[in-house]
Amino acid sequence: MNLHFENTFDSIIVCGDIHGDIMPLVFKTEQYKIQNSLVIVAGDVGIGFHKDGYYLTLFKKVEARLKKSNNIFLFIRGNHDDPDKWLDHLPFQKHWQDGNSHVRFVKDYTVVSAHTDRRAHNILCVGGAISIDRVHRTQGINYWANEPFVYDEEKASSLEGITDIITHSCPDFCEPILKGGIQHYISVDANLEADCDKERKDHTLLYNKVKEKNQVQRYFYGHYHFYNKTNIGETMFRLCDIMELVEI
């Protein structure tokens, strides 16, 4: 899948987790005087904790503000997002990725092609992750069994021209390496550590597979709620903190 923008953006920006704070993100872009820009939220948008009508009303307000600044928000799903809302959910039809809305949901393995006056980007977007506190949540209400990242080798093998990758979690060689912050959850969830290890390994498989045919210059992710920047090989890996805006 490809989402192609013909217009030239002033900037292309990755945003960390927002946890439902969509309108505060609008306020932040206005505070920083961001205009004519593409803002890609790297998961944990916070979609699914309310009924559809709540989001439709919110999107209408957001849309009005974004039209004034000529900004576009693209949402990648995180673990705190209902995956079904990204699968051509009919009430959100106006906000499907191939529409004309200033607020759009980007499906997994979509390549976003966009450019500024400085460079062109082909950005692979893949969402999903495991909620480490899933045993304390209620499935279908604030936790979804199909929320994890899914590695699709066939799709990854077919990709060419990729310059950037945005996922919610990240490969296993990136920060965070240690698991000190989740030991409590591991102690009450017998499968959590193995599931998280597999998820990180699957992200590594994705990166290595894409790298076979592509020069991946930048890899952005969120999920872990702190900042980190590391250059590994030919790629800069950038962990975005909550509500942090990072220009590509």
N, C-alpha and C positions, 0 to 999 in steps of 0.2 A: 504494500500500500504506500502511496506517495501523496503528500500534501504539499502542493507547490504554490508559492506566493510569487507573483510577477513583480509586485511593487518593491521599491528599495526602502528598507527600514533605516531609521537613524541608528537603532541599536537592536541587538538580539540578546535577551537577558534570561538567565536561569534563576528561578526562585526556589528556595528550600521549602520544607513543609509549612503549610499555613493553617492546618487543623480547623477548617471552617471559617477562617477570618478572610473571606473573599473581599468584603468591602474595605476592611483595613488595608488590604493589599492595594486596592484602588487609591486609598488615601495616601499610601506611601509613595506610589508612583507620581501622584500629584505633588506631594511634598518635595520630591526630588526633581520635579519638572521633566519627567520622562514623557516624551511624546513620539508619535509615529514609530512605535516600537513593538516588537514581538516578545511577550513575556511567557516563558514556559515553566509551569509549576511542576517540580519533579516528584509529585506524589503527595499523599496525605492532604488532599484538598479538603476532605471532610464531607464527602457526598454519600448520603445514605442514612444519616442519623436523624433526618427529618423526612416528612412526606414530600412528594414531588412538588406540591403547590408552594411550599416554603421556598424551594430553590427557584422555581419559575418566577415568583415575585421578586426574589433577590436578584436573579439574573437580569430582570427588566431594569432594575435600578442601576446595576453595574453597567449594563449595556449603554444606558444613557450617559453615564460618566465617561466610558471608554470612547464613545463616539466623539466627544469633545476633544479628547487628547489624541484620537486616532491610534489608540493602542489595542492590541489583540492579546487576550489571555488564552493559552493552550493548557489544558489540564491532563497530566499523566496520572494514572491511578496509583495510589499507594496501598498500604495495608489498612489504613483507616478510610477506605472508600469501598462502596459496594460495586464489585466488578460488573454486575449486570447493567449498571447505569452507563457503562462504556460500550455496550453491545447493541447499538442502534435502538436505545430505549426510546420508544415512540413519544412519550411526553416531552422528551428533550430533543426532538427532531430538529428544531431550529438551531440547536447547539451541537449537532453532529459535526465531525471534523471537516467535512467537505461543504459545509454551509457558508453563509455570509455573515454569521454572527461574530461579534467581537469577543464572545465567550464560547470556546469549543472544547469538546472532549476528544482526546487523541487515542486511538486504539493502539494496542500493543503491536510492535514491529512496523509502525508507520515511520516512514522517512520524511521528515519535514525539510523541504528545500526552500531556503530563504537567503536573502543577501542584504548587506549594507553597501555603502559606497566603497568600503575597504576590502571586503572579501565575500565569497559565496560559501554557504554552509549546506551540507546534507547531514541532517541530524537524525540518528536512529533513536526512537523513543520506545522504551519498553517498561511497563509498570509492574506493580505488584511486590508484595513482601509478606513476611510472617509477622503477626502481632505477637510479641513476646509475652504479653499478658492475656493471651487468648483464653486461658482457663478461668479467668475472672470475668469474662465477657459472655454475652448471650448471642448465640448464632442467629443470624438473620436480623439482628437488632443493632448491634455495634461490633459485630465480628462476622466474617464471611468465610466459609470453608474453602472457597475458590479464590481467595484473595492473594495467595502467594505468586511470586514470579514463576513463569513457565518458560523453560528453555526450549526453543524450537530450532533444531539444527538445520532443518531444510530451509527455513526462512533465513536463518543467519548465513547459510552458505551461498545464498543467491544475491546477497547485497554487494553492490559496487558503488564506489564514489563516496563512501561514508567519511566525513571529516570529524564528526562529533557523536558521542553517545550520551544519552541521558537515561538513567534508570533510577528506581527508588532506592534499592539496596546496591551492593557493589561486589566486585571480585574479592576472593579470599585473601589476596595479597595487599589489599588496601586497608587503611585505617577505618574502623577500629580492628586491631588484631586480637587484643585481649577481651575476655568476656566477664571481667569483674563487675560490670554494671548490670549484668543480667543473671547473676548467680542465684538470686532469690527466685526468679521465675523458673530457672532450670531445676531448682530443688522441688518445685511443686508441679512441674510438667515433665513427665518421664521422657517424652519424645522431642522436647523442644531443642535440646542441644544438637541432636542428630539432624533434625529438620533444618535448623539454621545453618549447620555446616554444609548440608547439601545445597541449600539455596545459594550460599556464597560460592561454592564450587561450580554451580550452574552458571552464575554470572561470569566466572572465570572462563568457562567453556564458551560462553557467548563472546566475550572479548577476544579470546584467542581465535575463534572461528572467523569473526569479522575482520580481524587483523591479517588473516591470510591473504585477503584480496584488497585491503584498504589500509591507508595510512591514517590511523585514528589519532588526531592531534590532541583532543580534549575529551575527558570522560567526567560527567557531572552526576552527582547523586545526593540524596538527602538522608532521611530516615533516622540518623543517629544523633541529631540535635547538638552538633558542635561543628566547628570549622576545622578544615585541614586541607592542605595543598601539598601534593607530592608529585614529583616527576619520576616516572618509571619507564625506562626505555624511551620510546618516541612519544609517549603520551603523558599529558598533564592530568592527574586525577584530582578533582576538586570536590570535596565534601561541603555542601551548603548547609549552613545553620538554619534554624527556624526563621522564616520570613526574611532570609538574607537574599539580596539581589546581587547577582554576579553577571557582568557583561561578558559575553563570549568574545 
